[in-house]
Amino acid sequence: MLPASVERLVAELARLPGIGPRSAQRLAFHLMKAAPERSHALAAALVEMRDTLRPCSLCFNFSEAELCTICADPRRDSSVICAVEEPAGILPIEATHEFRGRYHVLGGALSPIDGVDVDDLRIAELVRRVDVGEVTEVVVATNPTMSGEATALYLADLLRERVRVTRLASGLPVGADLEHADELTVGRALMGRREI
């Protein structure tokens, strides 16, 4: 029904996370109606991103240089490392303006069912950073999933004798109703309670 080039575009857009077939069609139709320079600018941005991005040589965040902007910033506290699963995990932490340390991107989380074990992640590189640097604390900021929890426990066991290992608190979000929260969330909230 659609020209082959449009079908190909819809198929490629639908592969993006959070974009289903209907959204992909809407985006494709929008691009077809837009001025040609808009489509060319989008294509050029995609090509530039693919050609210039590489992992930071220290933390494995996305970078266009040897070091990412965070690792290159001398004002960051190099004694505290926050370990995240993927580069996208850095953004919400940075948005708080509360963390002034550096990061380490693990490249995923332990998941034996999916075939992801210790050697598939950048855990050895994290241990090396702890052993050779001035690191005093590792904040484990893996996702609160089964694989994220398994990774957090593994890192805590591995690093506990070397540095202080902490975990991001989890529990009830602001504005949540206690009666609608599941037992695990309420349990975490109780364990992470603090004085007010």
VEXGU-397668 format. One record per atom (N, C-alpha, C): x, y, z; atom name. Coordinates in Angstrom, 2 decimals, always signed. Atoms other than C-alpha are relative to their C-alpha. Layout:
N
PT      east     north        up   atome
PT         X         Y         Z      CA
...
% end
This chain:
196
PT      east     north        up   atome
PT     +0.80     -1.18     +0.00       N
PT     +0.00     +0.00     +0.00      CA
PT     +0.86     +1.27     +0.00       C
PT     -0.92     -1.12     -0.05       N
PT     +2.88     +2.37     +0.80      CA
PT     +1.19     -0.28     -0.92       C
PT     -1.22     +0.21     +0.80       N
PT     +5.92     +2.94     -1.42      CA
PT     +1.04     -0.77     +0.81       C
PT     -0.99     +0.86     -0.66       N
PT     +8.80     +0.58     -0.63      CA
PT     +0.91     +0.80     +0.94       C
PT     -0.88     -0.80     -0.84       N
PT    +10.97     +3.40     +0.75      CA
PT     -0.68     +0.39     +1.31       C
PT     +0.75     -0.36     -1.20       N
PT     +8.24     +4.41     +3.21      CA
PT     -0.17     -1.23     +0.89       C
PT     +0.12     +1.24     -0.77       N
PT     +7.66     +0.81     +4.27      CA
PT     +1.30     -0.32     +0.74       C
PT     -1.30     +0.24     -0.62       N
PT    +11.39     +0.47     +4.95      CA
PT     +0.21     +0.95     +1.17       C
PT     -0.13     -0.98     -1.08       N
PT    +11.38     +3.67     +7.02      CA
PT     -0.87     -0.38     +1.19       C
PT     +0.92     +0.41     -1.07       N
PT     +8.35     +2.50     +9.02      CA
PT     +0.57     -1.21     +0.74       C
PT     -0.57     +1.19     -0.62       N
PT    +10.02     -0.85     +9.64      CA
PT     +1.19     +0.35     +0.88       C
PT     -1.17     -0.40     -0.79       N
PT    +13.24     +0.80    +10.85      CA
PT     -0.42     +0.80     +1.24       C
PT     +0.46     -0.78     -1.14       N
PT    +11.40     +3.29    +13.08      CA
PT     -0.67     -0.89     +1.04       C
PT     +0.70     +0.90     -0.92       N
PT     +9.31     +0.48    +14.59      CA
PT     +0.98     -0.83     +0.83       C
PT     -1.00     +0.75     -0.77       N
PT    +12.54     -1.19    +15.78      CA
PT     +0.50     +0.79     +1.20       C
PT     -0.45     -0.83     -1.11       N
PT    +13.21     +1.72    +18.13      CA
PT     -0.81     -0.33     +1.24       C
PT     +0.74     +0.32     -1.22       N
PT    +12.28     +1.14    +21.78      CA
PT     -1.13     +1.00     +0.23       C
PT     +1.15     -0.86     -0.27       N
PT     +8.84     +2.49    +22.64      CA
PT     -0.75     +0.46     -1.22       C
PT     +0.66     -0.39     +1.25       N
PT     +7.87     +2.93    +19.01      CA
PT     -0.63     -1.24     -0.61       C
PT     +0.71     +1.11     +0.63       N
PT     +5.22     +0.54    +17.75      CA
PT     -0.28     +0.32     -1.45       C
PT     +0.29     -0.20     +1.42       N
PT     +3.97     +0.16    +14.17      CA
PT     -0.81     +1.27     -0.28       C
PT     +0.83     -1.20     +0.23       N
PT     +1.36     +2.94    +14.52      CA
PT     +0.81     +1.27     +0.18       C
PT     -0.85     -1.17     -0.23       N
PT     +3.81     +5.43    +15.98      CA
PT     +1.02     +0.14     -1.12       C
PT     -0.97     -0.04     +1.10       N
PT     +6.34     +4.50    +13.31      CA
PT     -0.65     +0.57     -1.27       C
PT     +0.71     -0.56     +1.17       N
PT     +3.76     +5.24    +10.60      CA
PT     -0.20     +1.50     +0.16       C
PT     +0.20     -1.43     -0.24       N
PT     +2.94     +8.60    +12.19      CA
PT     +1.30     +0.78     -0.21       C
PT     -1.28     -0.67     +0.17       N
PT     +6.62     +9.52    +12.32      CA
PT     +0.40     +0.05     -1.48       C
PT     -0.34     +0.04     +1.44       N
PT     +7.14     +8.43     +8.71      CA
PT     -0.84     +1.01     -0.78       C
PT     +0.85     -0.97     +0.69       N
PT     +4.15    +10.49     +7.54      CA
PT     +0.42     +1.43     +0.33       C
PT     -0.48     -1.33     -0.38       N
PT     +5.44    +13.48     +9.49      CA
PT     +1.24     +0.36     -0.81       C
PT     -1.22     -0.26     +0.75       N
PT     +8.84    +13.16     +7.81      CA
PT     -0.27     +0.20     -1.49       C
PT     +0.35     -0.17     +1.41       N
PT     +7.23    +12.83     +4.39      CA
PT     -0.56     +1.40     -0.27       C
PT     +0.61     -1.33     +0.17       N
PT     +5.31    +16.10     +4.91      CA
PT     +0.97     +1.13     +0.31       C
PT     -0.94     -1.03     -0.42       N
PT     +8.24    +17.98     +6.44      CA
PT     +0.85     +0.47     -1.17       C
PT     -0.91     -0.53     +1.02       N
PT    +10.57    +20.15     +4.42      CA
PT     +1.18     -0.96     -0.17       C
PT     -1.10     +0.96     +0.25       N
PT    +13.35    +18.09     +2.78      CA
PT     +1.20     +0.21     +0.91       C
PT     -1.17     -0.24     -0.84       N
PT    +16.02    +19.79     +4.89      CA
PT     -0.15     -0.61     +1.40       C
PT     +0.22     +0.64     -1.31       N
PT    +14.40    +18.36     +8.06      CA
PT     +0.42     -1.47     -0.05       C
PT     -0.37     +1.41     +0.15       N
PT    +14.80    +14.79     +6.80      CA
PT     +1.50     -0.15     -0.18       C
PT     -1.45     +0.06     +0.21       N
PT    +18.34    +15.48     +5.64      CA
PT     +0.74     +0.28     +1.31       C
PT     -0.64     -0.32     -1.29       N
PT    +19.21    +17.04     +9.04      CA
PT     -0.08     -1.20     +0.95       C
PT     +0.15     +1.18     -0.84       N
PT    +17.83    +13.98    +10.85      CA
PT     +0.96     -1.10     -0.43       C
PT     -0.90     +1.03     +0.52       N
PT    +19.76    +11.60     +8.60      CA
PT     +1.45     +0.35     +0.31       C
PT     -1.38     -0.42     -0.27       N
PT    +22.96    +13.64     +9.02      CA
PT     +0.33     -0.15     +1.49       C
PT     -0.23     +0.13     -1.44       N
PT    +22.56    +13.68    +12.83      CA
PT     +0.20     -1.47     +0.38       C
PT     -0.16     +1.43     -0.28       N
PT    +22.15     +9.89    +12.89      CA
PT     +1.36     -0.50     -0.45       C
PT     -1.30     +0.44     +0.52       N
PT    +25.23     +9.35    +10.72      CA
PT     +1.14     +0.57     +0.85       C
PT     -1.03     -0.62     -0.82       N
PT    +27.29    +11.83    +12.75      CA
PT     +0.12     -0.70     +1.35       C
PT     -0.01     +0.68     -1.29       N
PT    +26.27    +10.14    +16.00      CA
PT     +0.72     -1.34     -0.11       C
PT     -0.61     +1.31     +0.18       N
PT    +27.27     +6.70    +14.70      CA
PT     +1.50     +0.11     -0.25       C
PT     -1.40     -0.14     +0.38       N
PT    +30.57     +7.98    +13.33      CA
PT     +0.88     +0.58     +1.10       C
PT     -0.83     -0.70     -0.98       N
PT    +31.71    +10.05    +16.33      CA
PT     -0.05     -0.59     +1.40       C
PT     +0.11     +0.53     -1.36       N
PT    +30.50     +8.22    +19.44      CA
PT     +0.88     -1.22     +0.21       C
PT     -0.79     +1.16     -0.42       N
PT    +32.73     +5.78    +21.26      CA
PT     -0.08     -0.08     +1.52       C
PT     +0.04     +0.08     -1.47       N
PT    +32.97     +4.52    +24.83      CA
PT     +1.14     +0.79     +0.62       C
PT     -1.03     -0.68     -0.78       N
PT    +34.86     +6.66    +27.33      CA
PT     +1.01     -1.06     +0.44       C
PT     -1.03     +0.99     -0.34       N
PT    +38.17     +4.94    +28.04      CA
PT     +0.07     -0.29     +1.49       C
PT     -0.04     +0.21     -1.44       N
PT    +37.65     +5.27    +31.80      CA
PT     -1.29     -0.62     +0.53       C
PT     +1.26     +0.44     -0.61       N
PT    +33.94     +4.82    +32.59      CA
PT     -0.94     -0.72     -0.96       C
PT     +0.79     +0.67     +1.03       N
PT    +32.48     +3.48    +29.30      CA
PT     -1.33     +0.69     -0.31       C
PT     +1.14     -0.82     +0.41       N
PT    +29.86     +6.24    +29.02      CA
PT     +0.22     +0.37     -1.47       C
PT     -0.16     -0.47     +1.37       N
PT    +29.20     +7.56    +25.51      CA
PT     +0.86     +1.25     -0.02       C
PT     -0.88     -1.15     +0.09       N
PT    +31.80    +10.07    +24.41      CA
PT     +0.39     +0.25     -1.45       C
PT     -0.55     -0.33     +1.32       N
PT    +33.14    +11.87    +21.38      CA
PT     +1.51     +0.18     +0.08       C
PT     -1.43     -0.13     -0.22       N
PT    +36.63    +12.09    +22.88      CA
PT     +0.49     -1.21     +0.80       C
PT     -0.57     +1.10     -0.79       N
PT    +38.97     +9.79    +24.81      CA
PT     -0.75     -0.16     +1.33       C
PT     +0.76     +0.00     -1.24       N
PT    +37.20    +10.77    +28.05      CA
PT     -1.33     +0.70     -0.20       C
PT     +1.29     -0.67     +0.06       N
PT    +33.53    +11.67    +28.46      CA
PT     +0.09     +1.32     +0.77       C
PT     -0.03     -1.31     -0.65       N
PT    +32.66    +15.14    +29.76      CA
PT     +0.06     -0.12     +1.53       C
PT     -0.02     +0.17     -1.46       N
PT    +32.14    +13.81    +33.31      CA
PT     +1.39     -0.41     +0.47       C
PT     -1.34     +0.44     -0.39       N
PT    +35.48    +11.99    +33.52      CA
PT     +1.05     +1.09     -0.24       C
PT     -0.94     -1.07     +0.31       N
PT    +37.25    +14.99    +31.97      CA
PT     -0.15     +1.21     +0.91       C
PT     +0.26     -1.14     -0.87       N
PT    +35.78    +17.39    +34.54      CA
PT     +0.81     -0.14     +1.30       C
PT     -0.84     +0.11     -1.20       N
PT    +38.43    +18.01    +37.26      CA
PT     -0.76     +0.32     +1.29       C
PT     +0.78     -0.33     -1.19       N
PT    +35.71    +19.26    +39.64      CA
PT     -0.76     -1.21     +0.55       C
PT     +0.70     +1.19     -0.47       N
PT    +34.17    +15.77    +39.89      CA
PT     +0.86     -0.74     +1.03       C
PT     -0.66     +0.73     -1.07       N
PT    +35.02    +13.70    +42.97      CA
PT     +0.36     -1.40     -0.49       C
PT     -0.43     +1.30     +0.53       N
PT    +37.09    +10.77    +41.73      CA
PT     +0.05     -1.09     +1.07       C
PT     -0.03     +1.02     -1.05       N
PT    +36.89     +9.01    +45.11      CA
PT     -1.34     -0.74     +0.13       C
PT     +1.31     +0.64     -0.05       N
PT    +33.20     +8.10    +44.56      CA
PT     -0.40     -0.38     -1.43       C
PT     +0.43     +0.50     +1.31       N
PT    +32.07     +5.94    +41.63      CA
PT     -1.41     -0.54     +0.13       C
PT     +1.36     +0.52     +0.07       N
PT    +28.45     +5.27    +40.77      CA
PT     -0.07     -0.99     -1.16       C
PT     +0.08     +1.05     +1.02       N
PT    +28.03     +1.97    +38.90      CA
PT     -1.43     -0.12     -0.51       C
PT     +1.31     +0.11     +0.64       N
PT    +25.12     +1.92    +36.44      CA
PT     +0.05     -1.10     -1.05       C
PT     +0.04     +1.06     +1.00       N
PT    +23.95     -0.73    +34.01      CA
PT     +0.36     +0.51     -1.39       C
PT     -0.18     -0.55     +1.35       N
PT    +23.88     +1.43    +30.87      CA
PT     +0.19     +1.51     +0.08       C
PT     -0.17     -1.45     -0.03       N
PT    +24.77     +5.03    +29.92      CA
PT     -1.29     +0.77     +0.30       C
PT     +1.27     -0.69     -0.28       N
PT    +21.07     +5.96    +30.10      CA
PT     -0.26     +0.13     +1.49       C
PT     +0.16     -0.07     -1.44       N
PT    +21.27     +5.33    +33.84      CA
PT     +0.67     +1.22     +0.62       C
PT     -0.69     -1.18     -0.50       N
PT    +23.55     +8.35    +34.25      CA
PT     -0.92     +1.22     -0.01       C
PT     +0.83     -1.20     +0.17       N
PT    +20.96    +10.88    +33.05      CA
PT     -0.90     +0.32     +1.18       C
PT     +0.85     -0.37     -1.14       N
PT    +18.43    +10.62    +35.90      CA
PT     +0.79     +0.36     +1.25       C
PT     -0.82     -0.35     -1.16       N
PT    +21.21    +10.74    +38.49      CA
PT     +0.56     +1.41     -0.16       C
PT     -0.53     -1.34     +0.26       N
PT    +22.78    +13.80    +36.88      CA
PT     -1.09     +1.06     +0.11       C
PT     +1.10     -0.97     -0.05       N
PT    +19.36    +15.49    +36.68      CA
PT     -0.29     +0.46     +1.42       C
PT     +0.24     -0.39     -1.40       N
PT    +19.22    +15.55    +40.50      CA
PT     +0.98     +1.07     +0.47       C
PT     -1.08     -0.91     -0.40       N
PT    +22.42    +17.66    +40.74      CA
PT     +0.50     -0.31     +1.42       C
PT     -0.41     +0.41     -1.34       N
PT    +23.13    +15.71    +43.96      CA
PT     +1.30     -0.80     +0.00       C
PT     -1.17     +0.87     +0.06       N
PT    +25.91    +13.38    +42.79      CA
PT     +1.14     +0.74     -0.70       C
PT     -1.14     -0.72     +0.58       N
PT    +29.34    +14.93    +42.16      CA
PT     +1.18     -0.93     -0.27       C
PT     -1.07     +0.95     +0.26       N
PT    +31.36    +11.74    +41.71      CA
PT     +0.09     -0.34     -1.48       C
PT     -0.15     +0.48     +1.38       N
PT    +32.16     +9.78    +38.59      CA
PT     -0.81     -1.29     -0.16       C
PT     +0.84     +1.15     +0.31       N
PT    +30.48     +6.82    +36.91      CA
PT     +0.81     -1.16     -0.53       C
PT     -0.54     +1.19     +0.67       N
PT    +31.17     +3.32    +35.69      CA
PT     -1.18     -0.73     -0.63       C
PT     +1.07     +0.68     +0.73       N
PT    +28.94     +1.76    +33.02      CA
PT     +0.36     -1.48     -0.12       C
PT     -0.26     +1.44     -0.03       N
PT    +28.74     -1.99    +33.54      CA
PT     -0.27     -0.69     -1.34       C
PT     +0.36     +0.62     +1.27       N
PT    +27.20     -2.75    +30.15      CA
PT     -1.11     -1.02     +0.12       C
PT     +1.12     +0.92     -0.20       N
PT    +24.20     -4.61    +31.54      CA
PT     -0.07     -0.46     +1.44       C
PT     +0.16     +0.58     -1.32       N
PT    +23.26     -6.75    +34.51      CA
PT     +0.12     -1.51     -0.10       C
PT     -0.13     +1.45     -0.01       N
PT    +23.92    -10.34    +35.50      CA
PT     -1.35     -0.66     -0.24       C
PT     +1.23     +0.71     +0.31       N
PT    +21.31    -12.65    +34.03      CA
PT     +0.35     -1.35     -0.63       C
PT     -0.36     +1.32     +0.53       N
PT    +22.26    -16.32    +33.71      CA
PT     -1.02     -0.55     -0.99       C
PT     +1.05     +0.49     +0.90       N
PT    +18.93    -17.07    +32.03      CA
PT     +0.21     +0.55     -1.41       C
PT     -0.24     -0.64     +1.30       N
PT    +19.83    -14.63    +29.24      CA
PT     +1.43     -0.19     -0.47       C
PT     -1.38     +0.26     +0.39       N
PT    +23.43    -15.84    +29.13      CA
PT     +0.96     +1.13     +0.31       C
PT     -0.88     -1.12     -0.38       N
PT    +24.91    -12.70    +30.74      CA
PT     +0.63     -0.34     +1.34       C
PT     -0.69     +0.28     -1.25       N
PT    +27.56    -13.55    +33.30      CA
PT     +1.08     +1.06     +0.25       C
PT     -0.99     -0.99     -0.46       N
PT    +30.41    -11.70    +35.03      CA
PT     +0.93     +0.44     -1.13       C
PT     -0.96     -0.32     +1.06       N
PT    +32.74    -11.89    +32.02      CA
PT     -0.63     +0.85     -1.11       C
PT     +0.67     -0.80     +1.03       N
PT    +30.13    -10.18    +29.80      CA
PT     -0.15     +1.46     +0.41       C
PT     +0.15     -1.36     -0.51       N
PT    +30.09     -7.07    +31.99      CA
PT     +1.37     +0.62     +0.28       C
PT     -1.25     -0.71     -0.27       N
PT    +32.74     -4.45    +32.78      CA
PT     +0.28     +0.05     +1.51       C
PT     -0.23     +0.10     -1.43       N
PT    +33.14     -5.65    +36.35      CA
PT     +1.50     +0.00     +0.30       C
PT     -1.45     +0.02     -0.21       N
PT    +36.88     -6.37    +36.06      CA
PT     +0.59     +1.40     -0.12       C
PT     -0.48     -1.37     +0.17       N
PT    +37.42     -2.81    +34.85      CA
PT     -0.35     +0.86     +1.22       C
PT     +0.39     -0.72     -1.21       N
PT    +35.51     -1.48    +37.88      CA
PT     +0.94     -0.36     +1.15       C
PT     -0.91     +0.45     -1.06       N
PT    +37.64     -3.57    +40.24      CA
PT     +1.38     +0.63     -0.21       C
PT     -1.29     -0.62     +0.30       N
PT    +40.77     -2.25    +38.49      CA
PT     +0.00     +1.47     +0.42       C
PT     +0.09     -1.41     -0.39       N
PT    +39.58     +1.35    +39.00      CA
PT     +0.05     +0.16     +1.51       C
PT     -0.01     -0.05     -1.47       N
PT    +38.98     +0.66    +42.68      CA
PT     +1.40     -0.28     +0.53       C
PT     -1.31     +0.42     -0.50       N
PT    +42.36     -1.04    +43.14      CA
PT     +1.11     +1.02     -0.27       C
PT     -1.10     -0.91     +0.35       N
PT    +44.51     +1.59    +41.39      CA
PT     -0.30     +1.46     +0.33       C
PT     +0.36     -1.40     -0.22       N
PT    +42.62     +4.76    +42.22      CA
PT     -0.13     +0.35     +1.46       C
PT     +0.23     -0.51     -1.35       N
PT    +41.72     +6.80    +45.23      CA
PT     -1.45     -0.19     +0.41       C
PT     +1.42     +0.24     -0.22       N
PT    +38.21     +5.34    +45.32      CA
PT     -0.24     -0.44     +1.44       C
PT     +0.37     +0.35     -1.37       N
PT    +36.60     +5.21    +48.77      CA
PT     -1.41     -0.56     +0.09       C
PT     +1.39     +0.48     +0.00       N
PT    +32.98     +4.43    +47.81      CA
PT     -0.45     -0.34     -1.40       C
PT     +0.68     +0.36     +1.24       N
PT    +31.11     +2.64    +45.06      CA
PT     -1.49     -0.02     +0.29       C
PT     +1.46     -0.06     -0.12       N
PT    +27.43     +3.52    +44.77      CA
PT     -0.55     -0.91     -1.10       C
PT     +0.57     +0.93     +0.97       N
PT    +25.59     +0.66    +43.08      CA
PT     -1.39     +0.51     -0.37       C
PT     +1.26     -0.56     +0.48       N
PT    +22.78     +2.11    +40.96      CA
PT     -0.58     -0.85     -1.12       C
PT     +0.62     +0.89     +0.98       N
PT    +21.58     -0.95    +39.09      CA
PT     -1.51     +0.08     +0.16       C
PT     +1.46     -0.06     -0.02       N
PT    +17.89     -1.24    +38.25      CA
PT     -0.56     -0.94     +1.07       C
PT     +0.62     +0.86     -1.03       N
PT    +15.56     -2.68    +40.92      CA
PT     -0.75     -1.18     -0.62       C
PT     +0.54     +1.21     +0.62       N
PT    +14.98     -5.86    +38.91      CA
PT     +0.75     -1.19     +0.58       C
PT     -0.70     +1.19     -0.49       N
PT    +16.00     -9.44    +39.63      CA
PT     +1.47     +0.02     -0.43       C
PT     -1.38     -0.01     +0.48       N
PT    +19.11     -9.11    +37.45      CA
PT     +0.78     +1.18     +0.58       C
PT     -0.65     -1.15     -0.61       N
PT    +19.89     -5.63    +38.82      CA
PT     +0.37     -0.27     +1.45       C
PT     -0.27     +0.36     -1.39       N
PT    +19.63     -6.93    +42.39      CA
PT     +1.13     -1.02     +0.09       C
PT     -1.07     +1.01     +0.01       N
PT    +21.82     -9.93    +41.57      CA
PT     +1.35     +0.67     -0.27       C
PT     -1.23     -0.72     +0.30       N
PT    +24.42     -7.59    +40.09      CA
PT     +0.46     +0.81     +1.20       C
PT     -0.33     -0.80     -1.19       N
PT    +24.28     -5.31    +43.15      CA
PT     +0.60     -0.88     +1.09       C
PT     -0.52     +0.91     -1.03       N
PT    +24.80     -8.26    +45.51      CA
PT     +1.39     -0.52     -0.36       C
PT     -1.30     +0.49     +0.45       N
PT    +27.67     -9.59    +43.42      CA
PT     +1.07     +1.08     +0.20       C
PT     -0.96     -1.10     -0.15       N
PT    +29.39     -6.18    +43.37      CA
PT     +0.31     +0.26     +1.47       C
PT     -0.21     -0.23     -1.43       N
PT    +28.87     -5.74    +47.12      CA
PT     +0.94     -1.05     +0.58       C
PT     -0.87     +1.08     -0.49       N
PT    +30.47     -9.13    +47.85      CA
PT     +1.42     +0.16     -0.51       C
PT     -1.31     -0.13     +0.63       N
PT    +33.34     -8.43    +45.47      CA
PT     +0.80     +1.19     +0.54       C
PT     -0.68     -1.25     -0.34       N
PT    +34.13     -4.88    +46.63      CA
PT     +0.01     +0.34     +1.48       C
PT     +0.20     -0.36     -1.40       N
PT    +33.14     -4.85    +50.31      CA
PT     +1.31     +0.11     +0.79       C
PT     -1.28     -0.02     -0.73       N
PT    +36.69     -5.57    +51.55      CA
PT     +0.92     +1.11     -0.50       C
PT     -0.87     -1.02     +0.59       N
PT    +38.18     -2.86    +49.31      CA
PT     -0.48     +1.42     +0.30       C
PT     +0.58     -1.34     -0.15       N
PT    +35.81     +0.13    +49.62      CA
PT     -1.38     -0.10     +0.65       C
PT     +1.38     -0.07     -0.48       N
PT    +32.52     +1.24    +51.10      CA
PT     -0.91     -0.20     -1.21       C
PT     +0.94     +0.26     +1.09       N
PT    +29.71     -0.12    +48.91      CA
PT     -1.40     +0.39     +0.49       C
PT     +1.35     -0.44     -0.35       N
PT    +26.31     +1.60    +49.00      CA
PT     -0.93     -0.29     -1.16       C
PT     +1.03     +0.28     +1.01       N
PT    +23.07     +1.07    +47.12      CA
PT     -0.98     +1.14     +0.02       C
PT     +1.03     -1.03     +0.04       N
PT    +20.58     +3.65    +45.94      CA
PT     -1.20     -0.48     +0.79       C
PT     +1.20     +0.36     -0.76       N
PT    +17.60     +3.69    +48.27      CA
PT     -1.15     -0.21     -0.97       C
PT     +1.20     +0.19     +0.81       N
PT    +14.34     +2.42    +46.86      CA
PT     -1.17     -0.16     +0.93       C
PT     +1.19     +0.09     -0.82       N
PT    +10.82     +2.46    +48.13      CA
PT     -1.14     +0.76     -0.65       C
PT     +1.18     -0.69     +0.50       N
PT     +7.71     +4.56    +47.80      CA
PT     +0.36     +1.31     -0.70       C
PT     -0.26     -1.29     +0.66       N
PT     +7.85     +7.36    +45.24      CA
PT     -0.89     +1.09     +0.58       C
PT     +0.79     -1.13     -0.48       N
PT     +6.60    +10.81    +46.18      CA
PT     -1.34     +0.02     -0.73       C
PT     +1.33     -0.04     +0.60       N
PT     +2.86    +11.03    +45.59      CA
PT     -0.68     -1.35     -0.11       C
PT     +0.59     +1.34     +0.11       N
PT     +2.29     +7.27    +45.77      CA
PT     -0.92     -0.27     +1.20       C
PT     +0.89     +0.42     -1.07       N
PT     -0.55     +5.80    +47.80      CA
PT     +0.52     -1.30     +0.60       C
PT     -0.49     +1.18     -0.69       N
PT     +0.57     +3.29    +50.40      CA
PT     -0.86     -1.22     -0.28       C
PT     +0.92     +1.13     +0.19       N
PT     -2.51     +1.13    +49.86      CA
PT     +0.16     -0.69     -1.36       C
PT     -0.16     +0.58     +1.34       N
PT     -1.60     +0.58    +46.18      CA
PT     +1.40     -0.56     -0.25       C
PT     -1.37     +0.47     +0.17       N
PT     +2.06     -0.29    +46.73      CA
PT     +0.09     -1.49     +0.26       C
PT     -0.20     +1.44     -0.22       N
PT     +3.25     -3.90    +46.50      CA
PT     +0.87     -0.21     +1.23       C
PT     -0.70     +0.34     -1.23       N
PT     +4.87     -5.69    +49.44      CA
PT     +1.51     +0.27     -0.10       C
PT     -1.43     -0.20     +0.18       N
PT     +8.40     -5.52    +48.01      CA
PT     +0.35     +1.48     +0.12       C
PT     -0.25     -1.44     -0.06       N
PT     +8.21     -1.74    +47.57      CA
PT     -0.14     +0.52     +1.42       C
PT     +0.20     -0.44     -1.38       N
PT     +6.82     -1.21    +51.07      CA
PT     +1.12     -0.53     +0.89       C
PT     -1.10     +0.57     -0.76       N
PT     +9.45     -3.55    +52.50      CA
PT     +1.30     +0.77     -0.19       C
PT     -1.19     -0.79     +0.29       N
PT    +12.23     -1.62    +50.79      CA
PT     -0.09     +1.37     +0.66       C
PT     +0.20     -1.31     -0.62       N
PT    +10.76     +1.65    +52.04      CA
PT     +0.26     -0.09     +1.50       C
PT     -0.25     +0.18     -1.44       N
PT    +10.81     +0.30    +55.60      CA
PT     +1.48     -0.19     +0.31       C
PT     -1.43     +0.23     -0.23       N
PT    +14.39     -0.94    +55.34      CA
PT     +0.81     +1.27     -0.23       C
PT     -0.75     -1.22     +0.31       N
PT    +15.53     +2.40    +53.88      CA
PT     -0.47     +1.22     +0.76       C
PT     +0.53     -1.15     -0.73       N
PT    +13.74     +4.57    +56.40      CA
PT     +1.13     +0.75     +0.68       C
PT     -1.00     -0.85     -0.64       N
PT    +15.64     +7.48    +57.94      CA
PT     -0.69     +0.97     +0.94       C
PT     +0.53     -0.95     -0.96       N
PT    +15.22     +9.99    +60.69      CA
PT     -0.41     +1.30     -0.70       C
PT     +0.43     -1.28     +0.58       N
PT    +13.32    +13.19    +59.91      CA
PT     +0.02     +1.09     +1.06       C
% end
